[in-house]
Amino acid sequence: MSEAGNVLRANLLASARDSLFTRELPIVLAATRDAQGRVQRLRTSMGGVHLEYTRKP
């Protein structure tokens, strides 16, 4: 993850199949999958800021 030109690294842990978190940073990631089970969208929440990333077709 890059923030203001700095690279932040953290180990991702799974709390469920489509929910990830870290112990190092206050961030939560949630995946949305398509019918074939591929991750199509990844939503993040960190410090009250919410971002969404969508897979390009």
Secondary structure, 3 states (H helix, E strand, C coil): CEECCEECCCCCEEEECCEEECCCCCEEEEEEECCCCCEEEEEEEECCEEEEEECCC
